[in-house]
Amino acid sequence: MPLGEWEEWVQREAKPISLRQLTFFGRTLTERRLLESANYVRTELPTRLAHRLRDMQTLPYVVVTNHHISHVYELYYKAFETLRKVPEIRSMDDNERYCKIVSQTLQEHLTVIPRLAMGILECRDLMRPEETDRFMNTLLKSRISRRVIAEQHIALTGTFNSPWYFPHAQSDMDPSTDLVGEVFLRCNAQEVIQTCWHRAIALAKEAYRPNHVLPELKLEGHLNATFPYITSHLQYVVGELLRNSIQAVIETRLGPAKKPPPIEVLICEAPEHVIVRISDQGGGIPPEVMPVLWSFSKGARSQTHLENLSQVPKMAATMQELKLPDPQATESSEDISAKSSRFDGSLSSLTSRPPNLKLGMGLPMSRVYAEYWAGSLELHNLDGYGVDAFLRISKLGNKNEQLSTRASIDAV
């Protein structure tokens, strides 16, 4: 590709979108709106990929040549070259071909997170920790953004092509419809927490002895709080927090038969936010871990995390990757799970991942997801007692995705 054409893509500004805007194309879904969605994605994906490629080009040469980092760079460049050449999408046949290209790219990029994490750990002595964390946060937020707009468009295409959908049958979106593409308009915090709890407890039962007494869930507060959200994002964050709390409480108890204290979850609904507090009595976070709690460079534990990441070849970063297959699952429960995630990025190596397979990226990744839709994730550590985790979620769906601006990229 000519240098001038490459620079043109790098200089383009990404156009952030909010959850509310993300559902726009799905309201009164027509062929025209679907093609508008396709062309928005067609221009955004290569633009956002070009920005990340430029970020990687600014890394020290010895870091870029790391075989994990170079693998990610090659994947990104291949996707950029493929996607930038797609002409304007003018028909449904064009859209079908484009969706196949995007779907294949999404599958190929499932290796990105573990390969990035391993590359950063191997290069931890070649860059300052704050630089590696800034680089990882930027790349991961951009990766989330690309998957969000791509999966939303593919989901809308699936809706439009489904036999039960009639574009002109109603003048506006059915008010009883909860799902527009991948966005739940009335995501219920209580339901998500309970779903994540059951999956986390199932993992704990597999990991510990049968006679081990597991903690109970104490859920209170504004249990009917709802908000627009992509459920798989929320499930990932809540799932990691509950998983950490359950493990800490179990391993702090001296005897397996001793009843552990409950995990307390409080839901607080405010005019513009919903706050979820998860409290445990698991002894708190060790002082030596606190300085690197949110870092992707984990210091003394790096070698253990490298070995564990090598067992996880692919990762889509969804709650589905933390759950165990349920042989007794009913058809209706499978339907519910399918609603929350239409893209199965999980592997058996992750679905059966035991609590002691620590990857060192659960909390940093959770914060990236929380901040992506202008929320936040904070931990208050009570050393010797337990941890309070505070997850703040924007309730109105009117906050744009948090992406790096063109100016911040140029400043690197």
C-alpha positions as CSV (number, residue, x, y, z in Angstrom):
1,M,0.0,0.0,0.0
2,P,1.4,3.5,-0.9
3,L,2.6,5.5,2.1
4,G,0.3,8.4,1.3
5,E,-2.8,6.1,1.4
6,W,-1.6,4.6,4.7
7,E,-1.2,8.0,6.3
8,E,-4.6,9.0,5.1
9,W,-6.2,6.1,7.0
10,V,-4.1,6.9,10.1
11,Q,-5.2,10.6,10.1
12,R,-8.9,9.7,10.0
13,E,-10.8,10.2,13.2
14,A,-12.8,7.4,14.6
15,K,-16.5,8.2,15.2
16,P,-17.4,7.0,18.7
17,I,-20.9,5.7,19.2
18,S,-23.2,5.4,22.2
19,L,-25.4,2.4,23.2
20,R,-28.4,4.6,22.3
21,Q,-27.0,5.3,18.8
22,L,-26.0,1.7,18.5
23,T,-29.7,0.7,18.6
24,F,-30.6,3.4,16.0
25,F,-30.1,1.2,13.0
26,G,-32.2,-1.6,14.6
27,R,-35.2,0.6,15.1
28,T,-37.6,0.2,12.2
29,L,-34.9,-2.0,10.6
30,T,-35.2,-1.6,6.8
31,E,-32.9,-2.4,4.0
32,R,-31.7,1.2,3.7
33,R,-30.9,1.4,7.4
34,L,-29.1,-1.9,7.3
35,L,-26.9,-0.7,4.4
36,E,-26.2,2.5,6.3
37,S,-25.0,0.4,9.2
38,A,-22.9,-1.7,6.9
39,N,-21.1,1.3,5.5
40,Y,-20.6,2.8,8.9
41,V,-18.8,-0.4,10.0
42,R,-17.0,-0.6,6.6
43,T,-15.3,2.8,7.2
44,E,-14.8,2.5,11.0
45,L,-13.1,-0.9,11.2
46,P,-10.1,-0.1,9.0
47,T,-9.8,3.4,10.6
48,R,-9.6,2.0,14.1
49,L,-7.2,-0.8,13.0
50,A,-4.9,1.8,11.3
51,H,-4.8,3.7,14.6
52,R,-3.7,0.6,16.5
53,L,-1.2,-0.4,13.9
54,R,0.4,3.1,14.3
55,D,0.4,2.6,18.1
56,M,2.3,-0.7,17.7
57,Q,4.8,1.0,15.3
58,T,5.7,3.4,18.0
59,L,6.8,0.7,20.4
60,P,10.5,0.0,20.9
61,Y,11.8,-2.3,18.1
62,V,12.8,-5.0,20.5
63,V,9.2,-5.1,21.7
64,V,7.6,-5.2,18.3
65,T,9.8,-8.1,17.3
66,N,8.5,-10.2,20.2
67,H,6.9,-13.2,18.5
68,H,3.6,-12.7,20.3
69,I,3.4,-8.9,19.6
70,S,4.4,-9.4,15.9
71,H,1.7,-12.1,15.6
72,V,-0.9,-9.6,16.7
73,Y,0.6,-6.9,14.4
74,E,0.4,-9.3,11.4
75,L,-3.2,-10.2,12.2
76,Y,-4.2,-6.5,12.5
77,Y,-2.4,-5.6,9.2
78,K,-4.0,-8.5,7.3
79,A,-7.4,-7.4,8.6
80,F,-6.7,-3.8,7.7
81,E,-5.6,-4.7,4.2
82,T,-8.7,-6.8,3.7
83,L,-11.3,-4.4,5.1
84,R,-9.9,-1.2,3.6
85,K,-10.5,-2.7,0.1
86,V,-14.2,-3.4,0.6
87,P,-16.1,-1.1,-1.8
88,E,-19.3,0.8,-0.8
89,I,-22.0,-1.7,0.1
90,R,-25.0,-1.0,-2.1
91,S,-27.1,-4.2,-2.0
92,M,-28.1,-7.0,0.4
93,D,-25.8,-9.3,-1.6
94,D,-22.9,-6.9,-0.9
95,N,-23.8,-6.9,2.7
96,E,-23.9,-10.7,2.9
97,R,-20.4,-10.9,1.5
98,Y,-19.2,-8.2,3.9
99,C,-20.6,-10.0,6.9
100,K,-18.8,-13.2,6.0
101,I,-15.5,-11.2,5.8
102,V,-16.1,-9.6,9.1
103,S,-17.2,-12.8,10.8
104,Q,-14.0,-14.6,9.6
105,T,-11.9,-11.7,10.9
106,L,-13.6,-11.9,14.4
107,Q,-12.8,-15.6,14.6
108,E,-9.1,-15.1,13.5
109,H,-8.7,-12.4,16.2
110,L,-9.7,-14.6,19.1
111,T,-6.0,-15.2,19.7
112,V,-5.3,-11.5,20.2
113,I,-5.9,-11.1,24.0
114,P,-3.7,-14.0,25.2
115,R,-1.0,-13.3,22.7
116,L,-0.9,-9.6,23.7
117,A,-0.8,-10.5,27.4
118,M,2.0,-13.0,26.9
119,G,4.0,-10.5,24.8
120,I,3.6,-7.8,27.4
121,L,4.7,-10.1,30.2
122,E,7.8,-11.2,28.2
123,C,8.7,-7.6,27.4
124,R,8.0,-6.3,31.0
125,D,11.7,-5.3,31.5
126,L,11.8,-3.4,28.2
127,M,9.2,-0.8,28.9
128,R,8.0,1.1,31.9
129,P,4.9,-0.5,33.6
130,E,2.8,2.6,33.0
131,E,3.7,2.6,29.3
132,T,2.8,-1.1,28.9
133,D,-0.5,-0.6,30.7
134,R,-1.4,2.5,28.7
135,F,-0.6,0.5,25.5
136,M,-2.7,-2.5,26.6
137,N,-5.7,-0.4,27.7
138,T,-5.7,1.5,24.4
139,L,-5.5,-1.7,22.3
140,L,-8.1,-3.5,24.4
141,K,-10.6,-0.7,24.3
142,S,-10.2,-0.4,20.5
143,R,-10.6,-4.2,20.2
144,I,-13.8,-4.1,22.2
145,S,-15.0,-1.2,20.0
146,R,-14.4,-3.1,16.8
147,R,-16.1,-6.2,18.0
148,V,-19.1,-4.2,19.3
149,I,-19.9,-2.4,16.0
150,A,-19.1,-5.5,13.9
151,E,-21.1,-7.9,16.0
152,Q,-24.0,-5.4,16.3
153,H,-24.2,-5.2,12.5
154,I,-24.0,-9.0,12.0
155,A,-26.7,-9.4,14.6
156,L,-29.0,-6.8,12.8
157,T,-28.3,-8.6,9.5
158,G,-29.4,-11.9,11.1
159,T,-32.6,-10.2,12.4
160,F,-33.4,-8.7,9.0
161,N,-32.9,-12.1,7.3
162,S,-34.9,-14.1,9.8
163,P,-38.2,-15.6,8.5
164,W,-40.2,-14.0,11.3
165,Y,-39.0,-10.4,10.6
166,F,-41.3,-8.2,8.4
167,P,-39.6,-4.7,7.9
168,H,-42.8,-2.9,7.1
169,A,-45.1,-4.6,9.6
170,Q,-44.9,-1.9,12.2
171,S,-44.1,1.8,12.2
172,D,-41.7,1.6,15.1
173,M,-39.8,-0.8,17.2
174,D,-42.1,-3.1,19.3
175,P,-41.9,-1.5,22.8
176,S,-41.8,-5.0,24.3
177,T,-38.6,-5.9,22.5
178,D,-35.7,-6.1,24.9
179,L,-33.0,-6.9,22.3
180,V,-31.8,-4.7,19.4
181,G,-28.9,-6.5,17.8
182,E,-26.5,-7.2,20.7
183,V,-27.9,-4.5,23.0
184,F,-30.3,-5.3,25.8
185,L,-32.5,-2.2,26.3
186,R,-33.6,-3.4,29.7
187,C,-30.6,-5.2,31.1
188,N,-31.5,-6.3,34.7
189,A,-28.7,-6.1,37.2
190,Q,-30.2,-8.7,39.5
191,E,-30.6,-11.3,36.7
192,V,-27.1,-10.8,35.5
193,I,-25.6,-11.2,39.0
194,Q,-27.6,-14.3,39.7
195,T,-26.6,-15.9,36.3
196,C,-22.9,-15.1,37.0
197,W,-23.2,-16.4,40.5
198,H,-24.5,-19.8,39.4
199,R,-21.7,-20.1,36.9
200,A,-19.0,-19.1,39.4
201,I,-20.4,-21.5,42.0
202,A,-20.4,-24.3,39.4
203,L,-16.7,-23.7,38.8
204,A,-16.0,-23.7,42.5
205,K,-17.8,-27.0,43.0
206,E,-15.6,-28.5,40.3
207,A,-12.4,-27.1,41.7
208,Y,-12.9,-27.9,45.4
209,R,-13.7,-31.1,47.3
210,P,-17.3,-32.2,47.4
211,N,-17.5,-31.7,51.2
212,H,-16.3,-28.1,50.9
213,V,-19.0,-25.7,52.1
214,L,-19.4,-22.8,49.6
215,P,-20.5,-19.3,50.4
216,E,-24.0,-18.1,49.8
217,L,-25.1,-15.0,47.9
218,K,-26.8,-12.2,49.7
219,L,-28.4,-9.9,47.2
220,E,-30.2,-6.7,48.1
221,G,-31.0,-3.1,47.1
222,H,-32.8,-1.9,44.0
223,L,-33.4,-5.3,42.5
224,N,-35.5,-4.0,39.6
225,A,-32.9,-1.6,38.2
226,T,-32.6,-1.8,34.5
227,F,-30.5,-0.1,31.9
228,P,-29.3,-0.5,28.2
229,Y,-26.2,-2.6,28.0
230,I,-24.4,-5.3,26.1
231,T,-25.0,-8.2,28.5
232,S,-21.8,-10.1,27.7
233,H,-19.7,-7.1,28.8
234,L,-21.5,-6.9,32.2
235,Q,-21.4,-10.7,32.7
236,Y,-17.6,-10.7,32.1
237,V,-17.0,-8.0,34.7
238,V,-19.4,-9.3,37.4
239,G,-18.3,-12.9,36.7
240,E,-14.6,-12.1,37.4
241,L,-15.5,-10.1,40.6
242,L,-17.7,-12.9,42.0
243,R,-15.1,-15.5,41.0
244,N,-12.4,-13.7,42.9
245,S,-14.6,-13.2,46.0
246,I,-15.7,-16.8,46.1
247,Q,-12.2,-18.1,45.8
248,A,-10.9,-15.6,48.5
249,V,-13.6,-16.6,51.0
250,I,-13.1,-20.3,50.5
251,E,-9.3,-20.2,50.7
252,T,-9.4,-18.0,53.8
253,R,-11.5,-20.5,55.8
254,L,-9.3,-23.0,57.7
255,G,-11.6,-26.0,57.5
256,P,-13.6,-27.2,54.4
257,A,-16.6,-27.9,56.6
258,K,-16.7,-24.5,58.3
259,K,-19.5,-22.4,56.8
260,P,-18.0,-19.3,55.1
261,P,-19.6,-15.8,55.3
262,P,-21.8,-14.8,52.4
263,I,-20.8,-12.7,49.4
264,E,-22.9,-9.5,49.8
265,V,-24.1,-7.7,46.6
266,L,-25.9,-4.4,46.8
267,I,-27.5,-2.8,43.8
268,C,-28.0,1.0,44.0
269,E,-30.0,2.9,41.3
270,A,-29.4,6.6,40.9
271,P,-30.8,9.0,38.3
272,E,-27.9,8.5,35.9
273,H,-26.0,5.5,37.2
274,V,-26.5,2.0,38.6
275,I,-23.8,1.0,41.2
276,V,-23.1,-2.6,42.1
277,R,-21.1,-3.2,45.3
278,I,-19.7,-6.7,45.8
279,S,-18.4,-7.3,49.3
280,D,-16.5,-10.3,50.7
281,Q,-14.8,-11.4,53.9
282,G,-11.9,-13.1,52.1
283,G,-9.1,-11.5,54.1
284,G,-8.4,-8.7,51.6
285,I,-5.6,-8.3,49.0
286,P,-2.0,-9.0,50.1
287,P,0.0,-5.7,50.4
288,E,2.6,-7.0,47.8
289,V,-0.2,-7.4,45.2
290,M,-1.8,-3.9,45.6
291,P,0.8,-2.0,43.6
292,V,0.3,-4.2,40.5
293,L,-3.4,-4.9,41.0
294,W,-4.6,-3.1,37.9
295,S,-1.4,-3.7,35.8
296,F,-0.9,-6.2,33.0
297,S,2.7,-6.5,34.1
298,K,2.4,-8.6,37.2
299,G,6.0,-8.5,38.6
300,A,7.0,-11.5,40.6
301,R,3.9,-13.5,39.4
302,S,4.6,-13.0,35.7
303,Q,6.1,-16.4,35.0
304,T,3.1,-18.2,36.5
305,H,0.8,-16.1,34.4
306,L,2.8,-16.8,31.3
307,E,2.6,-20.5,31.8
308,N,-1.2,-20.3,32.5
309,L,-1.8,-18.1,29.4
310,S,-0.1,-20.7,27.2
311,Q,-3.0,-23.0,28.1
312,V,-5.5,-20.5,26.8
313,P,-4.9,-20.2,23.0
314,K,-8.0,-18.1,22.3
315,M,-10.1,-15.7,24.3
316,A,-13.1,-13.6,23.4
317,A,-13.4,-12.2,27.0
318,T,-17.0,-13.1,27.7
319,M,-18.6,-14.8,30.6
320,Q,-19.3,-17.8,28.4
321,E,-15.5,-18.6,28.7
322,L,-15.8,-19.0,32.4
323,K,-18.8,-21.3,32.5
324,L,-19.0,-25.0,32.7
325,P,-21.2,-26.8,30.2
326,D,-24.4,-27.7,31.9
327,P,-25.7,-31.1,30.7
328,Q,-29.0,-30.5,32.4
329,A,-29.6,-27.2,30.7
330,T,-33.1,-26.8,29.3
331,E,-33.8,-25.5,25.8
332,S,-35.2,-22.3,27.3
333,S,-32.0,-21.6,29.3
334,E,-29.9,-22.2,26.2
335,D,-32.1,-19.7,24.3
336,I,-31.5,-17.1,27.1
337,S,-27.8,-17.7,26.8
338,A,-27.9,-17.4,23.1
339,K,-29.7,-14.0,23.4
340,S,-26.9,-12.6,25.5
341,S,-24.1,-13.7,23.1
342,R,-24.5,-14.8,19.5
343,F,-20.7,-15.2,19.1
344,D,-19.3,-18.3,20.7
345,G,-15.6,-17.4,21.3
346,S,-15.1,-19.9,24.1
347,L,-12.9,-23.0,24.1
348,S,-13.1,-26.0,26.4
349,S,-9.8,-24.9,27.9
350,L,-11.5,-21.8,29.2
351,T,-15.0,-23.2,30.0
352,S,-13.4,-25.6,32.4
353,R,-10.7,-23.2,33.7
354,P,-10.2,-23.9,37.4
355,P,-9.8,-21.1,39.9
356,N,-6.0,-21.8,40.3
357,L,-5.5,-21.1,36.6
358,K,-4.7,-17.4,37.2
359,L,-4.1,-15.3,34.1
360,G,-3.3,-12.0,35.8
361,M,-5.6,-10.0,33.7
362,G,-9.1,-10.5,35.1
363,L,-9.2,-7.2,37.0
364,P,-7.4,-5.1,34.4
365,M,-9.6,-6.4,31.7
366,S,-12.7,-5.9,33.9
367,R,-11.8,-2.3,34.4
368,V,-11.3,-1.8,30.6
369,Y,-14.8,-3.2,30.0
370,A,-16.3,-1.0,32.8
371,E,-14.7,2.2,31.5
372,Y,-15.6,1.4,27.9
373,W,-19.2,2.7,28.3
374,A,-18.1,5.5,30.6
375,G,-18.4,3.5,33.8
376,S,-15.8,2.7,36.4
377,L,-14.5,-0.1,38.6
378,E,-12.8,0.5,41.9
379,L,-11.7,-1.8,44.8
380,H,-11.5,-0.8,48.5
381,N,-9.2,-3.2,50.3
382,L,-9.6,-3.9,54.0
383,D,-6.4,-5.8,54.7
384,G,-7.1,-8.7,56.9
385,Y,-10.8,-8.6,56.4
386,G,-12.0,-8.4,52.8
387,V,-12.7,-6.4,49.7
388,D,-15.4,-4.1,48.5
389,A,-15.7,-3.8,44.7
390,F,-17.7,-0.9,43.3
391,L,-18.9,-1.2,39.7
392,R,-20.6,2.0,38.3
393,I,-22.7,1.7,35.1
394,S,-24.0,4.5,33.1
395,K,-27.8,4.1,33.2
396,L,-29.0,6.2,30.3
397,G,-27.0,4.7,27.4
398,N,-26.1,8.1,26.1
399,K,-22.4,8.0,26.8
400,N,-20.1,7.4,23.9
401,E,-17.6,4.6,23.9
402,Q,-14.3,5.7,25.4
403,L,-11.7,5.6,22.6
404,S,-8.3,7.2,22.2
405,T,-8.5,10.4,20.2
406,R,-6.3,11.3,17.2
407,A,-4.4,13.8,19.3
408,S,-3.5,11.3,22.0
409,I,-2.1,8.9,19.3
410,D,0.0,11.6,17.8
411,A,1.3,12.5,21.3
412,V,2.8,9.0,21.8
